[in-house]
Amino acid sequence: MSDTQTPSGGPPDSFGLSPAQERDAKIDIENLAYRYQPRRRAEVAALEGVDLVVRRGEFISVVGPSGCGKSTLLRVIAGLQKPTTGQIRLLHEDRERPLVAPVFQEYSIFPWRTVEDNVRLGLDAAGVNRNEANSRVQKWVDRVGLAGFEKAYPGNLSGGMKQRVALARAFVVEPEILLMDEPFAALDAQLRKVLQEELLSIVREHQYTVFFVTHNLDEALLLSDRIALMSARPGRIRELIDVPFEHPRKPELRQDRQFVRMEEDLWSRLRGDVTVAAGGAQ
Ligand code: ADP
């Protein structure tokens, strides 16, 4: 069964897409604006006129200067914040699976629950029966390299292992869309590479649609099918760039001449906006 819905639960609208685009669209964002209205402070226009179609099964990364609204956009897609104006439509194809699962930079796992109890949270909430939940938890604990740590508490884990718990917790519910906000930003370079590779293989295997926020151009190039470049605040999608490298992609791809050239090119496109953002007030 397939269905469309807005993150806020309202009725979907027609977006005037062609039939082919319509079939392919997993996340459909039209003319979206988001403004923060902090108390006793001036309004902050975080996003303005954002248009984006993310295709089914696509890995899209969003890059842009700090403060341009990347996290805000992800949170709006997740339904955690409501657009000020404009619309978002998500295609929910399988009612047995949750539509979205977010992973954030900070580990956001519960210190008083063991690794396996953290991983199974979403399954308990969804009422998955005990045997099924046990086997899914074990599968994903193994898959992210946490076997043997099932009964450990987060306080006894390294940052990298905590982030593996957060990843397993998102994977275990087998969402249609993974929303990832700088999930590897707090990790050292080595571990980041290991988890990038694992993420790529899991995403390919399960054909997830992934919306990935990063400020790391090399990460965006290695992981994505397309990269959305955002302008300085108020953020809008400035450009969409196809990433042409074949799968499976290995870390050695970073040495490829075309990869290096694309990274330089991305940086030169972003540089002006990054300078503006660094000089402006947040
Ligand atoms: P990015 O993820 O690209 O760094 P964010 O989406 O976090 O950007 O923030 C976009 C803009 O909105 C920034 O200028 C930020 O300071 C502002 N902002 C974020 N959260 C709030 C908030 N709760 N209240 C007011 N302004 C906010």
Residues whose N, C-alpha, C, O or C-beta is under 5 A from the ligand:
A	BS01	ADP	Y36 P38 V44 A46 P65 S66 G67 C68 G69 K70 S71 T72 Q282
